[in-house]
Amino acid sequence: MNTRNNSIYSLTDRPMETLLVSFIIICTMIIIACFMLNNVNAQLNIDSNNLFGNSTQQSTTKENQPFFGINMRGYYTSMPQLRDSFKSPLPNNYYETSFQTISKTHAIDHLRYRFYWESFVRNSTAFMNEIKQVANAADNYGIKIVYDNHQFHTSSWLNVERGTGFPIYLFNNSLLYDHDSGGAPKSVAAKTWWTNWWNNAIQVNGTDGWTLQLDFLKEIVSTVDKHPSTLGYEILSEPQVHNVDQWSKIGKYNTFITKELRKITNKTIIYSMNIPIDLKSEINVNAENLAKMSPQNKENVVFKFSLYGIPSDGYQKEKLQLFENASKIAGVPLYVGEWNNIKRVQTYNDKGDKVWEIDPTQSDMSQAEANTIVGNFKHIGIWGLAFWEWSFMPNETPNFNLVNVTYNNATGEGIIQPTKYYEIVKNAYQQLYGQPSERVFPIASSEYKPAE
């Protein structure tokens, strides 16, 4: 009886044991499959990241939208060596209020922050403190920064009234570079200086100018590169070209700077168009020559140009086509680092030279004009664009400043009020590229703790 019962128990229990074993095997297979699938997805993500580079590269959103920005001016970072302090003081709350205001406008995700080498030489401590203040404020408010090594009319040494850029110790030959002799492209002294610069023939105490400038840029990069807000660096804004043999020399210069900076940063590196952009000049301004300015290593490199007009026809249209063609030949994306709408009139400077100057009475920009300009940029496809500009200093050309600043003399604080042009720029970005809810914007990293 017991033997039979045991046999019956054994026979009836085996199917259950089989089912249990099968269930365990199936569950194990499912777990293994899920694990393998996760590994595949992770590898795909790694491959995708390798394909498109780090987060600072050419796409900000899953829609591949460009960066939308404005230019910003600082105080100590734009102080010339040979001019007194600015007539307009820097409000105590300038950066805090400015970044807070801009951060509320999701149509704007980055600033092109200009600084000058000679400003660093004038007061390096105040200069670097301001750079750190910008980086920290940008982190706090989730705004990206392009750090722009700017120059205008070469240097205050060559143009005391208007020039800012290269430090005066680079003009140590008074016979070649007469003081206040002019820093614009038509100046003989400027032509001589830039020619020597592209030949890397300017030296200070045995060190060449390119290396000296590299050391300065490395100071900037080492200070801000770890900040999540740092988007990239512009090598040198709008350098001058005076001879057809200088196009390739600029390429050699950009190659040198880019190669050395790549040792300490993987952020975007930007090289700039030249001036003058005279399509009929003897320096042969054409797409092929502009492309020669690009560095050899083009990974995460962008070509910046400026456009101050409506590119629907005439000269502005030809310029835009020129830059687009140069971008294609060089194989790098376009960055509209400066854009606005101005009118220039022909006049004469104090030396009797014929020049084109901005006419504040004729310069303006409507919403329709802004939409047309931005629409042309959208048509060709760009890496980013930045309107000129946001500044604590008033400008006689109304659309050349996005804010009005009034001061409280007792506290040193300023009331920073955006102008109608700020709304025009914001609306142009949104209307042409979508409402804020349709786009993704960078935010500050909660893991990064800025240095005290």
C-alpha positions in Angstrom: 0.0 0.0 0.0 2.8 2.4 0.9 4.8 1.5 -2.1 1.9 2.1 -4.4 1.0 5.4 -2.8 4.6 6.5 -3.1 4.5 5.6 -6.8 1.3 7.5 -7.4 2.8 10.5 -5.5 5.9 10.4 -7.6 4.1 10.2 -10.9 1.6 13.0 -10.1 4.3 15.3 -8.8 6.8 15.1 -11.7 4.7 17.4 -14.0 4.7 20.0 -11.3 8.4 19.7 -10.9 8.8 20.0 -14.6 6.6 23.1 -14.7 8.6 24.7 -11.8 11.9 24.0 -13.5 10.6 25.4 -16.8 9.3 28.5 -15.1 12.7 29.1 -13.5 14.5 28.7 -16.8 12.1 31.1 -18.6 12.5 33.8 -15.9 16.3 33.4 -16.0 16.2 33.8 -19.8 14.1 37.0 -19.5 16.4 38.5 -17.0 19.5 37.7 -19.1 17.7 39.2 -22.2 16.9 42.4 -20.4 20.4 42.8 -19.1 21.8 42.3 -22.6 19.3 44.8 -24.1 20.4 47.4 -21.6 24.0 46.9 -22.5 23.2 47.3 -26.2 21.3 50.5 -25.5 24.1 51.8 -23.4 26.6 51.1 -26.1 24.4 52.8 -28.7 24.3 55.9 -26.4 28.1 55.8 -26.2 28.5 55.5 -29.9 26.0 58.3 -30.4 27.9 60.6 -28.0 31.1 59.8 -29.8 29.5 60.6 -33.1 28.1 64.0 -32.1 30.7 64.9 -29.5 30.2 66.3 -26.0 27.2 68.4 -24.9 28.8 71.6 -26.1 28.8 70.6 -29.7 26.7 71.7 -32.6 23.2 70.8 -31.4 21.4 72.1 -28.3 18.1 70.3 -28.7 16.7 67.0 -30.0 15.3 69.2 -32.8 18.8 70.3 -33.8 17.9 73.9 -33.1 20.7 76.5 -33.1 21.8 78.5 -30.1 19.9 81.8 -29.7 21.7 84.6 -28.0 22.8 88.2 -27.5 26.1 89.9 -27.0 27.0 91.3 -23.6 29.6 93.9 -22.6 31.4 94.0 -19.3 33.3 96.6 -17.3 36.8 95.7 -16.4 36.8 93.1 -19.1 36.4 95.9 -21.7 38.5 98.7 -20.2 41.1 100.2 -22.6 44.6 100.8 -21.3 44.9 104.3 -22.6 41.4 105.7 -21.7 40.0 106.7 -18.3 37.1 104.8 -16.7 33.8 104.7 -18.5 31.4 107.6 -18.1 28.7 105.2 -17.1 29.5 103.2 -13.9 28.8 99.5 -13.6 25.7 98.9 -11.5 26.3 96.8 -8.5 23.5 94.4 -9.6 24.4 94.4 -13.3 25.1 90.7 -13.7 22.6 89.4 -11.2 19.8 91.4 -12.6 20.8 90.9 -16.2 21.1 87.1 -16.0 17.9 86.8 -14.1 16.0 88.8 -16.7 17.5 86.9 -19.6 16.8 83.6 -17.9 13.1 84.3 -17.9 13.1 84.6 -21.6 13.5 81.0 -22.8 14.0 82.2 -26.3 17.5 83.2 -25.4 19.9 80.5 -24.2 23.4 82.0 -24.5 25.5 85.1 -24.3 28.5 86.0 -26.4 30.5 87.8 -23.7 33.3 90.0 -25.1 36.5 90.8 -23.4 39.8 92.4 -24.5 43.4 91.3 -24.0 44.6 94.9 -23.1 41.9 95.0 -20.4 43.5 92.0 -18.8 46.9 93.7 -18.9 45.5 96.9 -17.5 44.0 95.2 -14.4 44.3 91.4 -14.4 42.8 90.9 -10.9 39.6 93.0 -11.6 39.4 91.4 -15.1 39.5 87.8 -13.8 37.1 88.5 -10.9 34.6 89.8 -13.4 35.1 86.7 -15.7 34.4 84.5 -12.6 31.4 86.5 -11.7 30.0 86.0 -15.2 30.6 82.3 -15.2 29.0 81.8 -11.7 25.9 83.9 -12.7 25.6 81.9 -15.9 25.7 78.6 -13.9 23.1 79.9 -11.5 20.7 80.9 -14.2 21.2 78.2 -16.8 22.7 80.4 -19.5 25.5 79.3 -21.8 28.5 81.6 -22.5 30.7 82.1 -25.5 33.9 83.9 -24.4 34.8 86.3 -27.2 38.4 87.6 -27.5 37.4 90.9 -29.0 39.3 93.7 -30.8 38.1 96.9 -32.3 40.4 99.2 -34.3 43.3 97.0 -33.1 44.3 98.7 -29.8 43.9 101.9 -27.8 47.5 102.5 -28.7 46.7 103.0 -32.3 43.2 104.6 -31.7 43.0 106.3 -28.3 39.5 107.4 -28.7 37.8 104.2 -30.0 40.3 101.4 -30.1 40.5 98.4 -27.7 42.1 95.0 -28.2 45.8 94.2 -28.2 48.0 95.3 -25.2 50.2 98.3 -25.8 53.4 96.4 -25.1 52.9 94.8 -28.6 53.5 98.2 -30.2 57.0 98.8 -28.9 58.3 100.2 -32.2 57.1 103.8 -32.3 58.6 104.3 -35.7 56.4 101.6 -37.2 53.3 102.1 -35.0 53.0 105.8 -34.3 50.8 106.5 -31.2 47.2 107.3 -32.1 47.9 106.9 -35.8 44.8 104.9 -36.5 43.8 101.2 -35.9 41.2 100.8 -38.7 42.1 98.8 -41.9 42.9 102.0 -43.9 45.6 103.0 -41.4 49.2 102.6 -42.6 50.3 101.7 -39.0 47.5 99.2 -38.6 48.4 97.6 -42.0 52.1 97.3 -40.9 51.2 95.9 -37.5 48.7 93.3 -38.7 51.2 92.2 -41.4 53.8 91.6 -38.8 51.3 89.9 -36.6 50.4 87.3 -39.3 54.1 86.8 -39.9 54.4 86.1 -36.1 57.2 88.7 -36.2 56.1 90.7 -33.1 58.0 89.7 -30.0 58.3 90.9 -26.4 61.4 89.9 -24.5 62.1 87.0 -26.9 58.5 85.6 -26.8 56.4 85.8 -30.0 53.0 87.4 -30.0 51.1 84.3 -30.8 52.5 82.5 -27.8 51.7 85.5 -25.6 48.1 85.6 -26.8 47.8 81.8 -26.3 49.0 82.2 -22.7 46.3 84.8 -22.1 43.6 82.6 -23.6 44.7 79.6 -21.6 44.2 81.8 -18.5 40.6 82.3 -19.5 40.0 78.6 -20.4 41.6 77.3 -17.2 39.3 79.6 -15.2 35.9 78.9 -16.8 36.2 75.6 -18.6 34.8 73.4 -15.8 31.7 75.6 -15.5 28.6 73.9 -17.0 27.7 77.3 -18.5 30.8 77.5 -20.7 29.8 76.9 -24.3 33.0 77.8 -26.1 35.7 80.3 -27.0 36.3 82.7 -29.9 40.0 83.0 -30.8 40.0 86.5 -32.1 37.1 88.6 -33.4 37.3 90.1 -36.9 41.1 90.3 -37.5 42.3 92.5 -40.3 43.6 91.2 -43.7 45.8 93.4 -45.8 47.3 91.1 -48.4 46.3 88.0 -50.3 49.1 85.9 -48.7 47.6 86.5 -45.3 44.6 84.1 -45.7 46.7 81.0 -45.3 48.7 82.7 -42.5 45.6 83.2 -40.5 44.8 79.5 -41.0 48.2 78.7 -39.6 47.5 81.0 -36.6 44.1 79.5 -36.0 45.6 76.0 -36.3 48.3 76.9 -33.7 45.8 78.3 -31.2 43.2 75.5 -31.7 45.8 72.8 -31.3 47.1 74.2 -28.1 43.7 74.9 -26.6 42.5 71.4 -27.4 45.0 70.2 -24.9 42.9 71.8 -22.1 39.4 72.0 -23.4 36.9 70.1 -25.6 34.4 73.0 -25.7 33.5 74.7 -29.0 36.3 76.8 -30.6 35.2 79.7 -32.9 37.3 81.4 -35.5 36.1 84.7 -37.0 35.7 86.3 -40.4 38.1 89.1 -41.3 37.7 92.7 -42.0 37.4 94.5 -44.3 34.7 92.5 -46.2 35.1 94.4 -49.4 34.0 92.2 -52.2 36.0 94.3 -54.7 39.2 94.8 -52.8 42.7 93.7 -53.8 42.9 91.1 -51.0 40.4 88.9 -52.9 37.6 88.4 -50.5 36.0 85.2 -51.7 34.8 81.9 -50.2 37.9 80.0 -51.1 40.1 82.5 -49.3 37.8 82.7 -46.3 38.0 78.9 -46.0 41.8 79.1 -45.8 41.4 80.7 -42.4 40.0 77.6 -40.8 42.2 75.5 -38.5 43.3 72.1 -39.6 41.5 70.3 -36.7 37.8 71.2 -37.4 36.3 69.0 -34.7 33.8 71.1 -32.8 35.0 74.2 -34.6 32.6 77.0 -35.8 33.1 79.9 -38.2 31.7 83.3 -36.9 30.6 86.2 -39.0 28.8 89.5 -38.5 25.9 90.9 -40.5 24.4 94.3 -39.8 21.5 94.6 -42.3 18.7 92.7 -44.1 20.3 90.1 -46.4 17.4 90.1 -48.9 19.3 91.7 -51.8 22.4 93.7 -52.6 25.6 93.8 -50.5 24.2 92.1 -47.4 22.8 89.2 -49.5 26.1 88.8 -51.2 27.9 88.7 -47.9 25.6 86.0 -46.5 26.1 83.9 -49.6 29.8 84.4 -49.3 29.9 83.1 -45.7 27.6 80.2 -46.5 29.9 79.1 -49.3 33.0 79.5 -47.2 31.4 77.4 -44.5 30.7 74.6 -47.0 34.2 74.7 -48.4 35.8 74.6 -44.9 33.4 72.0 -43.6 32.4 73.9 -40.5 29.1 75.3 -39.2 28.2 79.0 -39.2 27.8 81.3 -36.2 26.2 84.7 -36.6 28.1 86.1 -33.7 26.8 89.7 -34.3 23.6 90.8 -36.1 21.5 93.9 -36.2 20.1 96.4 -38.7 21.9 99.6 -39.2 22.4 102.3 -41.9 25.9 103.6 -42.7 26.6 106.9 -44.5 29.8 108.0 -46.2 31.8 110.7 -44.4 35.4 111.7 -43.7 37.5 111.1 -40.6 39.8 113.7 -38.9 42.6 112.6 -41.2 40.6 113.3 -44.3 40.0 109.6 -45.2 36.7 108.6 -46.7 34.9 106.2 -44.3 31.5 104.7 -43.7 29.9 105.5 -40.3 26.7 104.4 -38.6 23.9 107.0 -38.9 21.8 106.8 -35.6 19.0 108.7 -37.2 18.5 106.2 -40.0 19.3 103.0 -38.0 16.3 101.1 -36.6 14.8 97.6 -36.6 11.1 96.7 -36.7 9.6 93.3 -35.8 9.1 92.5 -39.5 12.8 93.4 -40.3 14.1 91.3 -37.4 11.9 88.3 -38.6 13.3 88.7 -42.1 16.9 88.7 -40.9 16.4 85.7 -38.7 14.4 84.0 -41.4 17.4 84.2 -43.8 19.6 82.6 -41.2 17.2 79.8 -40.6 17.0 79.2 -44.4 20.8 78.5 -44.6 21.0 76.6 -41.3 23.3 77.9 -38.6 25.0 76.8 -35.4 23.8 79.8 -33.5 23.3 83.6 -33.6 23.7 86.5 -31.2 22.2 90.0 -31.4 24.3 93.1 -30.8 24.0 94.0 -27.8 23.3 94.2 -24.1 25.3 96.9 -22.3 25.3 99.1 -19.2 26.6 101.9 -21.5 24.1 104.0 -23.5 24.4 104.1 -27.2 23.3 106.9 -29.5 22.0 104.3 -32.0 18.8 103.0 -30.2 18.8 99.5 -31.5 22.4 99.0 -30.5 21.5 98.4 -26.9 18.8 96.1 -25.5 18.6 97.8 -22.2 18.2 101.2 -20.6 20.0 101.7 -17.2 19.1 104.3 -14.6 21.2 104.6 -11.4 20.5 105.0 -7.7 23.5 107.2 -6.7 23.0 106.3 -3.0 23.2 102.6 -3.4 25.1 102.2 -6.7 22.5 99.9 -8.0 20.9 100.3 -11.4 17.4 99.8 -12.7 18.0 97.7 -15.8 15.0 97.9 -18.1 14.9 96.0 -21.4 13.9 98.1 -24.4 11.4 97.3 -27.2 14.3 95.8 -29.2 14.7 93.1 -26.6 11.1 92.1 -27.2 11.6 92.3 -31.0 14.6 89.9 -30.8 12.9 87.5 -28.5 9.8 87.4 -30.7 11.9 86.9 -33.9 13.6 83.9 -32.3 10.3 82.4 -31.1 8.2 83.1 -34.2 10.9 81.7 -36.6 12.0 78.7 -34.5 9.1 77.9 -32.2 7.6 78.8 -28.8 9.6 78.1 -25.6 7.5 75.1 -24.8 8.5 73.5 -28.0 12.2 73.8 -27.3 14.7 72.4 -24.8 17.0 74.8 -23.0 20.3 74.1 -21.0 20.1 74.3 -17.3 22.8 74.7 -14.7 24.2 71.5 -13.3 23.2 70.9 -9.7 26.4 68.8 -9.2 28.8 71.6 -10.0 29.9 73.8 -7.1 31.6 77.0 -8.2 34.8 77.9 -6.5 34.6 80.5 -3.8 
